[in-house]
Amino acid sequence: MSLSRESEFRIQLALDSAWADSTQRKYHGTIENFLNFCDTERVPLNDRCPASEHLLCAFASSRMGSLAGATVHSHISALKAWHAYRNAPWKGGIRLKLVLNGVSNRAPESSLKPLRPPVTRAMLVVLASHLNLTDPFDCCCLAAATAAFWGQLRLGEILSPWEASFPTSHIACRVHLSTSINQNGPRKLFLPFTKVKKNKGEEVILCRQRDSSDPIHTLEHHLNLSKISADLPLFCYSLPTGVICLTRRKFLARCNSIWLLAGFKPITGHSFHIGGTTEMLLSGIPPDVVKALGRWSSDAFLRYWRSLELLAPLHVENLTHCMLVSPPSA
């Protein structure tokens, strides 16, 4: 079928926007590895895309014994996306699934990553007691930490990758924070871009807490100390030289510098999301409410539960005895 140049351009533009930048970078690396593998195996150029199932099985099995099964699955997913991008038929089938199962079963123990430790409420209290809350940078870090924890946020939703600028359509700004929605002072925060809803955005609710991990108090103190205009990121801070965006790298480095000295393990950005989820579950909030507040899909929600050794006694121990009723006789 022959289409106009304008239609072809729109199709290409849509395809180029189909994946997040971080996903495209990962996929690009996998495709390079696949093409290098084809070079080593002397696979003709015309046989690389579309790749036969036999070639896909060979590439997947070349990772056997060195990578985790989930990693190899993601590599095959990248190749499948590459085929779709090039409008090439995908020939992976049952045999490829069996090979992937075998690769998973033979994954070395060294390839299995330990679960990322969650941030805890106690860690936020330690953070609040060791940061200099008269310093705009430290104050901004504490506000971001408490908001990310209690809002079950991903850091990419609130922190800019750069100090001097920010992706305007992706980062929550001062204007996105509502005023108090009731007498206790909770606030809504609109996230203009999220992992699931993309540019439709989503709202989260930040509620008051009774200790120094309270996100409302830390946010108000941050905003009083750093006068931020409505169009700037919520988590930026004022210096004599101007306003600086809080970046993920500097934020995590500052938090970990305190937590390591206090005896905690270093954490990653996702530790705030899973930490807030775990804290709410341990506090007895119904799982369906936690799921809705954290904007979890069902599978991911179950995968990232933590502290099951605490959750199980909380919800299962000392259940009320129910009288057994014998089935009616035939």
Residue pairs with C-beta under 8 A, 6 or more apart in sequence:
3 11
15 85
18 85
19 27
19 81
26 74
26 78
27 78
27 81
27 82
30 74
30 75
30 78
30 79
31 78
31 79
31 82
33 75
34 48
34 59
34 75
34 79
35 48
37 58
37 59
37 62
38 48
38 55
41 58
43 55
47 55
48 55
49 82
49 83
49 86
49 88
50 83
50 88
50 89
50 90
50 91
51 59
51 79
51 83
51 91
52 91
53 91
53 92
53 93
53 95
53 96
56 76
56 79
56 91
56 92
56 96
57 95
57 96
57 99
59 75
59 79
60 72
60 75
60 76
60 96
60 99
60 100
60 103
61 99
61 102
61 103
63 71
63 72
63 75
63 103
64 72
64 102
64 103
64 106
65 106
65 107
65 108
66 108
66 111
67 103
67 107
67 111
68 104
68 107
68 111
68 112
68 113
69 100
69 101
69 103
69 104
69 105
69 107
70 104
71 111
72 100
72 103
72 104
73 100
73 104
76 92
76 96
76 100
80 90
80 92
83 89
83 90
84 90
115 306
116 267
116 268
116 270
116 271
116 274
117 264
117 265
117 267
117 271
118 267
118 271
118 274
118 275
118 277
118 278
118 306
118 307
119 145
119 149
119 267
119 271
119 272
119 275
119 276
120 275
120 278
120 279
121 149
121 211
121 213
121 279
123 259
123 262
123 264
123 275
124 145
124 146
124 149
124 212
124 213
125 211
125 212
125 213
126 258
126 259
126 262
126 264
127 141
127 142
127 145
127 255
127 258
127 259
128 142
128 212
128 213
128 218
129 212
130 258
130 261
130 262
131 138
131 139
131 141
131 142
131 254
131 258
132 138
133 139
133 142
133 221
134 225
136 225
136 226
136 237
136 238
136 239
137 237
137 239
137 244
137 246
137 250
137 254
138 254
139 218
139 221
139 222
139 225
139 226
139 237
140 222
140 226
140 235
140 236
140 237
140 246
141 246
141 251
141 254
141 255
142 218
142 222
143 215
143 218
143 219
143 221
143 222
143 235
144 155
144 158
144 159
144 235
144 246
144 251
145 251
145 255
145 272
146 213
146 214
146 215
146 218
146 219
147 153
147 158
147 189
147 206
147 215
147 218
147 219
147 235
148 154
148 155
148 158
148 272
148 273
148 276
149 213
149 215
149 272
149 275
149 276
149 279
150 206
150 207
150 209
150 213
150 215
150 276
151 189
151 204
151 205
151 206
151 215
151 276
152 204
152 272
152 273
152 276
152 277
152 280
152 293
152 294
152 295
152 296
153 191
153 204
153 272
153 273
153 276
154 194
154 195
154 269
154 270
154 273
155 248
155 251
155 252
155 269
155 270
155 272
156 170
156 248
156 269
157 170
157 171
157 172
157 191
157 193
157 194
158 171
158 172
158 191
158 233
158 234
158 235
159 171
159 233
159 235
159 245
159 246
159 247
159 248
159 251
160 166
160 167
160 171
160 233
160 236
160 245
160 246
160 247
161 167
161 247
161 248
162 245
162 247
163 244
163 245
163 247
163 250
164 244
164 245
165 245
166 233
166 245
169 192
169 193
169 199
170 192
170 193
171 192
171 193
171 233
172 189
172 190
172 191
172 192
172 233
172 234
172 235
173 192
173 230
173 231
173 232
173 233
173 234
174 223
174 228
174 229
174 230
174 231
174 232
174 233
174 234
175 230
175 231
176 189
176 190
176 191
176 192
176 234
177 187
177 188
177 189
177 219
177 234
178 187
178 188
178 189
178 190
179 187
180 186
180 187
181 187
181 188
181 205
184 207
184 208
185 208
185 216
186 205
186 206
186 207
186 208
186 216
187 205
187 206
187 216
187 219
188 203
188 204
188 205
188 206
189 203
189 204
189 205
189 206
189 234
190 201
190 202
190 203
191 201
191 202
191 203
191 204
192 199
192 201
193 199
193 201
194 201
194 202
194 295
196 202
196 295
196 297
202 295
204 293
204 295
205 293
206 215
206 216
206 219
207 215
207 216
208 214
208 215
208 216
208 217
209 215
212 218
219 234
222 235
222 237
225 237
225 238
226 236
226 237
226 238
226 243
227 238
228 234
228 236
228 238
228 243
232 243
232 245
233 245
233 246
235 245
235 246
236 243
236 244
236 245
236 246
237 243
237 244
237 246
238 244
248 269
252 267
252 268
252 269
255 267
256 266
256 267
259 265
259 266
259 267
260 266
273 294
273 304
274 304
274 306
275 306
276 294
277 290
277 294
277 296
277 301
277 304
277 305
277 306
278 305
278 306
278 307
280 289
280 290
280 293
280 294
281 287
281 290
281 305
281 307
281 311
282 307
282 310
282 311
282 314
284 314
287 301
290 296
290 301
291 298
291 301
294 301
296 304
305 311
